[in-house]
Amino acid sequence: MASQGTVVSGLAARYAAALFDLADEQKALDQTAQDLTSLKQVLAESADLRRVVRSPVLSRAEQARAMEAVLSQAGTSELVRKFIGLVAQNRRLFALDGMIAAFLAELAQRRGEETATVISARPLTEEQLSAVTDALKKALGSKVSVAASVDPTLLGGMIVKVGSRMIDSSVRTKLTKLKIAMKGVG
């Protein structure tokens, strides 16, 4: 099982590196990063799209058409649409999350930024995201690229991951700790 994760990770890294090189060559790194971040958010919010991406039943053409429709609706750049089309034709959409993460990590590294993952119970507003980014910049003392995602099971609060460090202030975790503490009382 662990080796499959490594294969997907290596596969995702190779595709991300190829996209990075193309975007860099076309001087479209920022636009590509923005498009991929939007796609990541859409994938996180749509169970139907996740099923399309992971479905072994759908043909290559069906997956490619579905992704093209989503990307066109989102106003995604031609480079990203062609890239996702190629990924669909190669039956590699299952690794799309890893490809996006690898691309954004490479971009952050080249810019001297640290990447922080922020998981919240509800989508963060621009003001909230800006406040979290500013707080992380102060705490880390460097530029920070924030990748925000949503996990409704957190109930409230957020989880912030930077490298190997994690701060979990979610209501779910607090309730779990309280439940464990209460078992010891009775």
Disulfide bonds with the S-S distance in Angstrom:
none
